[in-house]
């Protein structure tokens, strides 16, 4: 069976950018900047240059290298890079486990955007005049209120959203993911620009003008730089916004050829994401909210991503001329950002089934769809019991930093910096500044180890012992414990599948006398300076 390939360089760049550009760009980033002021950009940019861009290059390079051995997921790639270590492939399990965990709640949140887009078009939340009204609507929509028919409608939107994700994946890398991203990303940027222009041309209100809204975000609060929390949140945002430390870029890059450029393509994808986040994401929600609600109420809303997206912004857009149309634009923008991210989260698991168990694309997608649809139900029906937050923490926070740390150590110290630097530059149209040799080998792993170590020291015991849950919502403890047991079982199942896959590889090697790993990769050439 012929290995899938991207149809064009633009296609893979837009696909990786689509994976990175998600709800965090338009909701989480402006919220964090609003909380900490313009000074937040200092740790944000430090994390971008010392963590984000190095990890982007590392993942593109590992992915292309592993793809040359017909591996599209982290277990096979890690084993290829360190064949003498029989356990390294099990660290790669995180690169399949993490995306699945995120996918099983992300698609549900994504479906809200589709539902609210329809509501905006039909003017169905026009009777909501305060954030409290919008909050009640959101609670009812999520099944936390007393309107079961609305929750049933929300579930229907979830089924439609889930089916759309699976349909795209069914058509594969080129026919599905690349095709969707090629039209979704331009539409997303167009809608974002339209909304930015509309916000920046709004007239002043009793709360101030657009300038006061932009000032609320970008005026520095230098005292924030002394807070360790700000630095951790900045680093976490970089992981989220660039989609690094998840395993998705590894899989996407595995469908490149040996001569495809990863240095410039990785930098281009990262730059595209930053434009969407800093320039567009930072110019829509908070400035508009300040204009209509004032600094104090906007500051309260900025503490919650759901508050900003589903409560504050719909009210802001409703106050504008053609508010329903702009509301539709807003939710379609977020939905496109969501679905280009969720399909990327699904691909590592599907690729693993194809590569290691020789399943056809159709069968792999079907298996993935059945398993994840069942797993999604917990985050839907027990959302009020803390299940979604628990999934988000372990899949979308802890695993990202842990996986990123393993990647950079394997790349720079095991694979070897000389060999890694050469591999990074194969087919490259640019030469990366040599300072990044030092950053990738020393600064990035040190930064990640510090983040991991400090979190383990400061937060591990309270988190594992559920101190906050026991204090505030003790009735949620059984659900949190059940979620953790489910996560452990999911990780164990994937690990066993990896063990089975390599046992089968060993059997084939014994029977056929051929080496397990065979590569069609050409010899790398040292880059010219």
C-alpha positions in Angstrom: 0.0 0.0 0.0 1.5 3.3 -1.1 2.3 5.8 1.7 0.2 9.0 1.8 1.8 12.3 0.9 0.9 15.9 1.0 -0.2 17.4 -2.3 1.8 20.6 -1.9 4.1 22.5 0.4 1.3 25.1 1.0 -1.0 22.3 1.9 1.2 21.0 4.8 1.9 24.5 6.0 -1.8 25.4 6.2 -2.6 22.0 7.8 0.0 22.5 10.5 -1.2 26.1 10.9 -4.7 24.8 11.1 -3.7 22.4 13.9 -2.1 25.3 15.8 -4.7 28.0 15.3 -7.6 27.1 17.6 -9.7 28.5 20.4 -6.6 29.5 22.3 -5.7 32.1 19.7 -8.9 34.0 19.8 -10.0 33.4 23.4 -7.3 32.2 25.7 -4.5 34.5 24.5 -6.5 37.8 24.7 -7.8 36.7 28.1 -4.3 36.1 29.5 -3.0 39.4 28.1 -5.9 41.2 29.6 -5.3 39.6 33.0 -1.6 40.5 33.1 -1.3 43.5 30.8 1.2 44.1 28.0 4.0 42.9 30.2 2.7 39.4 29.5 4.3 39.7 26.0 7.8 39.6 27.6 7.6 36.0 29.0 5.4 35.1 26.0 8.1 36.1 23.5 10.8 34.5 25.6 8.9 31.2 25.6 8.2 31.6 21.8 11.9 31.9 20.9 13.3 29.5 23.5 10.6 26.8 23.6 8.1 27.2 20.8 10.2 27.7 17.7 12.9 25.1 18.8 10.2 22.5 19.5 8.5 23.3 16.2 11.8 22.6 14.3 12.4 19.5 16.4 9.0 18.0 15.7 9.1 18.7 12.0 12.5 17.1 11.8 11.7 14.0 13.9 8.5 13.6 11.9 10.1 13.7 8.5 12.9 11.4 9.7 10.5 8.9 11.2 8.4 9.0 8.0 11.3 7.8 6.0 11.1 4.6 8.0 7.4 4.5 7.4 6.5 5.5 11.0 3.9 8.2 11.5 3.7 8.3 15.2 6.0 8.8 18.2 6.5 5.2 19.3 8.0 4.2 16.0 9.9 7.5 15.5 11.5 7.3 19.0 12.5 3.7 18.5 14.1 4.6 15.1 16.1 7.4 16.8 17.3 5.2 19.6 17.0 1.6 18.5 19.3 0.3 21.3 16.8 1.3 24.0 13.8 -1.1 24.1 11.7 1.2 26.3 11.9 4.5 24.5 8.9 3.6 22.3 6.7 3.6 25.3 7.5 7.2 26.0 6.1 7.7 22.5 2.7 6.4 23.7 2.2 10.0 25.1 2.1 11.2 21.5 -1.0 9.1 20.8 -2.6 9.2 24.2 -2.5 13.0 24.6 -4.2 13.8 21.3 -7.0 11.2 21.9 -7.7 12.7 25.4 -7.9 16.2 24.0 -10.0 15.0 21.0 -12.7 13.4 23.2 -13.6 16.7 24.9 -12.4 19.2 22.3 -15.0 18.0 19.7 -17.8 18.5 22.2 -16.7 22.2 22.8 -16.3 22.6 19.1 -19.9 21.5 18.6 -21.1 24.4 20.8 -19.6 26.7 18.2 -21.7 25.2 15.4 -24.8 25.4 17.5 -24.2 29.0 18.6 -23.5 29.9 15.0 -27.0 28.7 14.0 -28.4 30.5 17.1 -26.7 33.7 15.9 -28.0 33.4 12.4 -31.6 32.8 13.6 -31.4 35.4 16.4 -32.2 32.8 19.0 -30.3 34.5 21.9 -31.7 38.0 21.2 -33.6 37.9 24.5 -30.4 37.6 26.5 -29.3 41.1 27.6 -26.8 40.4 30.3 -23.9 38.0 30.8 -26.0 36.3 33.4 -28.6 35.6 30.8 -26.0 34.2 28.4 -24.5 32.1 31.2 -27.9 30.6 31.9 -28.3 29.8 28.2 -24.9 28.1 28.1 -25.7 26.1 31.2 -28.9 24.9 29.7 -27.2 24.1 26.5 -24.6 21.9 28.3 -27.3 20.1 30.3 -26.7 21.9 33.6 -30.0 23.7 33.6 -33.7 22.8 33.5 -34.2 22.8 29.7 -33.7 19.2 28.5 -34.8 19.9 24.9 -31.9 22.4 24.5 -29.4 19.8 25.8 -30.9 17.3 23.3 -30.3 19.9 20.5 -26.8 20.4 21.7 -26.2 16.7 21.5 -27.4 16.7 17.9 -24.9 19.4 17.1 -22.2 17.2 18.7 -23.2 14.3 16.5 -23.0 16.4 13.4 -19.6 17.9 14.4 -18.2 14.5 15.3 -19.4 13.1 11.9 -17.8 16.0 10.0 -14.5 15.3 11.7 -14.7 11.6 10.8 -15.8 12.4 7.2 -12.7 14.6 6.7 -10.4 12.0 8.2 -12.0 9.3 6.0 -10.7 11.1 2.8 -7.1 11.0 4.1 -4.2 13.4 4.2 -4.4 14.9 0.8 -8.1 14.5 -0.1 -9.4 15.3 3.4 -7.2 17.2 5.8 -5.2 19.2 3.2 -8.3 20.0 1.1 -10.2 21.3 4.1 -7.4 23.3 5.5 -6.7 24.9 2.1 -10.1 26.6 2.1 -10.8 26.8 5.8 -7.7 28.8 6.7 -8.2 31.6 4.1 -11.9 31.8 5.2 -10.8 31.9 8.8 -8.4 34.8 8.2 -10.9 36.6 6.1 -13.6 36.4 8.8 -11.0 37.5 11.4 -9.9 40.5 9.4 -13.6 41.5 8.9 -14.2 41.3 12.6 -11.0 43.3 13.4 -12.0 46.0 11.0 -15.5 46.2 12.4 -14.2 46.4 16.0 -11.6 49.0 15.3 -14.1 51.3 13.5 -16.7 51.1 16.4 -17.7 54.6 17.8 -16.9 55.5 21.3 -19.3 54.7 24.2 -19.7 55.9 27.7 -17.0 53.4 28.7 -14.4 54.8 26.3 -13.2 54.2 22.7 -11.4 51.4 21.0 -8.1 52.9 22.1 -9.0 52.3 25.7 -9.8 48.7 24.9 -6.4 48.2 23.2 -4.7 50.0 26.1 -6.4 47.6 28.6 -4.6 44.7 26.8 -1.2 46.2 25.9 -0.4 48.7 28.7 2.4 47.0 30.6 1.9 45.9 34.2 5.5 45.4 35.0 4.8 43.9 38.4 3.5 40.8 36.5 7.0 39.9 35.5 7.8 39.0 39.1 5.1 36.4 39.2 6.1 32.8 38.5 2.5 32.1 37.5 2.7 34.5 34.6 5.8 32.8 33.2 4.2 29.4 33.5 1.1 30.6 31.8 3.1 32.2 29.0 5.0 28.9 28.4 1.7 27.0 28.5 0.2 29.3 26.0 3.1 28.8 23.6 2.6 25.0 23.8 -1.1 25.4 23.1 -0.9 28.0 20.4 1.9 26.2 18.3 0.4 22.7 18.9 3.8 21.4 20.0 4.3 18.7 22.6 1.2 16.9 21.4 2.5 14.6 18.7 0.4 16.0 15.9 3.2 17.8 14.0 5.3 14.6 14.2 2.5 12.8 12.3 1.9 15.6 9.8 5.6 15.9 9.0 5.9 12.1 8.5 4.1 12.5 5.2 6.8 14.7 3.8 9.5 13.4 1.5 13.2 13.5 2.4 13.8 16.6 0.3 10.9 18.6 1.7 12.0 21.7 3.7 11.2 21.5 7.4 13.2 24.5 8.6 11.4 27.2 6.5 8.1 25.3 6.6 8.1 25.1 10.4 9.0 28.7 10.7 6.3 29.7 8.3 3.6 27.7 10.1 4.7 29.2 13.4 4.6 32.8 11.9 1.1 32.2 10.5 -0.1 31.2 13.9 1.4 34.2 15.6 -0.2 36.6 13.2 -3.6 35.0 13.9 -3.0 35.1 17.7 -1.2 38.4 18.4 -2.5 40.6 15.7 -6.0 39.3 15.0 -6.8 37.5 18.3 -5.6 40.4 20.3 -7.7 42.9 18.4 -11.2 41.5 18.5 -12.6 40.3 21.9 -11.1 42.4 24.6 -11.2 45.8 22.8 -14.9 45.3 21.8 -15.8 44.1 25.3 -14.2 47.1 27.0 -16.1 49.4 24.6 -19.5 48.0 25.6 -19.0 46.8 29.2 -16.1 48.6 30.6 -12.7 47.5 32.0 -14.0 46.0 35.3 -16.6 43.7 33.8 -14.3 42.7 30.9 -11.5 41.9 33.4 -13.9 39.5 35.1 -14.9 37.9 31.8 -11.3 37.5 30.7 -10.7 34.9 33.5 -12.8 32.3 31.6 -12.4 31.2 28.0 -16.1 30.1 27.9 -17.2 33.5 29.3 -15.4 35.4 26.6 -16.5 33.2 23.7 -20.0 32.2 24.6 -21.3 35.0 26.9 -19.4 38.3 26.5 -18.7 38.3 22.7 -22.3 37.4 21.6 -23.6 40.3 23.7 -21.0 42.6 22.2 -21.8 41.6 18.6 -25.6 41.8 19.3 -25.2 45.5 20.0 -23.8 46.2 16.6 -25.6 46.9 13.4 -26.1 43.5 11.6 -25.3 41.9 14.9 -26.6 38.5 13.8 -24.4 38.4 10.8 -21.3 39.3 12.8 -22.3 36.8 15.4 -22.4 34.1 12.7 -19.0 35.3 11.5 -17.6 35.0 15.0 -18.8 31.4 15.6 -17.9 30.2 12.1 -14.4 31.6 12.6 -14.1 29.7 15.9 -15.6 26.6 14.4 -13.1 26.5 11.6 -10.3 27.1 14.1 -11.7 24.2 16.1 -12.2 21.6 13.4 -8.8 22.1 11.7 -7.4 21.4 15.2 -9.5 18.4 16.1 -8.8 16.6 12.8 -5.1 16.9 13.5 -5.7 15.4 17.0 -7.3 12.4 15.5 -4.6 11.6 12.9 -1.8 10.2 15.2 -4.1 7.4 16.4 -5.4 6.6 12.9 -1.8 6.6 11.5 -0.7 4.3 14.3 -3.4 1.7 13.3 -2.4 2.0 9.7 1.4 1.8 10.2 1.6 -0.8 13.0 -1.4 -3.0 12.4 -1.7 -2.7 8.6 -5.3 -1.5 8.7 -6.7 0.3 5.7 -7.6 4.0 6.0 -11.3 3.1 6.1 -10.9 0.5 8.9 -8.5 2.7 10.9 -10.9 5.6 10.8 -13.9 3.4 11.7 -12.1 1.9 14.7 -11.1 5.4 15.9 -14.6 6.7 15.4 -16.3 4.0 17.4 -13.8 4.2 20.3 -13.6 7.9 20.6 -17.4 8.4 20.2 -17.9 6.2 23.3 -15.2 8.0 25.2 -16.7 11.4 24.4 -19.8 10.6 26.4 -18.2 11.1 29.8 -17.2 14.8 29.0 -20.7 15.4 27.7 -22.9 13.9 30.4 -20.6 14.6 33.4 -19.3 18.0 32.4 -20.7 19.5 35.6 -18.7 17.0 37.6 -15.3 18.2 36.6 -14.6 15.5 34.0 -13.8 18.0 31.2 -11.4 19.9 33.4 -9.6 16.8 34.4 -9.2 15.6 30.8 -7.9 19.0 29.9 -5.3 19.1 32.6 -3.8 15.7 32.0 -4.2 15.6 28.2 -3.8 19.3 27.4 -1.3 20.4 30.1 0.8 17.8 31.8 1.3 15.5 28.8 2.4 18.5 26.6 5.3 19.5 28.8 6.3 15.9 29.6 6.3 14.9 25.9 8.1 18.1 24.8 10.8 17.3 27.4 11.3 13.8 26.1 11.4 15.0 22.5 14.1 17.6 23.0 16.4 15.3 25.1 16.0 12.5 22.6 16.7 14.9 19.6 19.6 16.8 21.0 21.3 14.4 23.4 20.5 10.9 22.1 20.2 11.3 18.4 23.0 13.8 18.8 23.1 17.6 18.0 25.5 17.3 15.1 23.3 14.7 13.4 20.1 16.5 14.4 21.4 19.8 13.0 22.3 18.2 9.7 18.9 16.5 9.5 17.1 19.7 10.2 18.8 21.4 7.2 18.3 18.7 4.6 16.4 20.2 1.7 16.2 23.6 3.6 15.9 26.9 1.8 17.3 28.7 4.8 20.2 28.3 7.2 19.1 28.6 10.9 21.3 30.8 13.0 23.8 28.7 14.8 22.8 30.1 18.2 19.9 27.7 18.0 22.3 24.8 18.2 23.1 26.0 21.7 19.4 26.8 22.5 18.1 23.5 21.4 20.8 21.5 23.2 20.9 23.4 26.4 18.4 26.2 26.9 15.2 24.5 25.7 15.7 21.2 27.7 16.7 23.2 30.8 13.7 25.5 30.5 11.4 22.4 30.2 13.0 20.5 33.1 12.6 23.6 35.2 8.9 23.9 34.4 8.3 20.3 35.0 10.4 20.2 38.2 8.8 23.4 39.7 5.3 22.1 38.9 6.0 18.7 40.5 7.4 20.5 43.6 4.6 23.1 43.9 1.5 21.4 42.5 1.9 17.7 42.3 0.6 16.8 45.8 -2.4 19.2 45.8 -3.4 18.0 42.3 -3.0 14.3 42.9 -4.8 14.5 46.3 -7.6 16.6 44.8 -7.3 19.1 47.6 -9.3 21.8 45.7 -12.0 19.4 44.7 -12.4 18.0 48.2 -12.7 21.5 49.6 -15.1 23.1 47.1 -17.0 20.2 45.5 -16.5 16.9 47.4 -19.4 15.4 45.5 -17.2 15.4 42.4 -14.4 13.3 43.8 -15.8 9.9 42.6 -16.1 11.3 39.0 -12.5 12.6 39.1 -11.3 9.3 40.4 -13.2 7.5 37.7 -11.8 9.8 35.0 -8.3 9.1 36.2 -8.8 5.3 36.2 -10.2 5.6 32.7 -7.1 7.6 31.6 -4.7 5.0 33.1 -6.6 2.2 31.3 -6.5 4.1 28.0 -2.7 4.7 28.4 -2.2 1.0 29.3 -4.2 -0.2 26.3 -2.1 2.0 23.9 1.1 0.8 25.5 0.0 -2.9 25.1 -0.8 -2.2 21.5 2.7 -0.8 21.0 4.1 -3.9 22.6 2.0 -6.2 20.3 3.0 -4.2 17.3 6.7 -4.6 18.0 6.3 -8.2 18.9 4.8 -8.7 15.5 7.6 -6.8 13.9 10.1 -9.1 15.6 8.2 -12.1 14.3 8.3 -10.8 10.8 12.0 -10.1 11.1 12.7 -13.6 12.4 10.7 -15.2 9.6 11.9 -13.0 6.8 15.5 -12.3 7.9 15.1 -8.7 7.1 15.9 -5.8 9.5 13.0 -4.3 11.3 13.9 -0.8 10.2 14.6 -0.1 6.6 14.8 3.4 5.3 14.6 5.0 1.9 16.2 8.1 3.2 19.2 9.6 1.5 22.4 10.5 3.3 22.1 13.9 4.9 24.5 16.7 3.9 25.9 19.3 6.2 24.3 22.7 5.6 26.5 25.4 4.2 26.8 28.5 6.4 
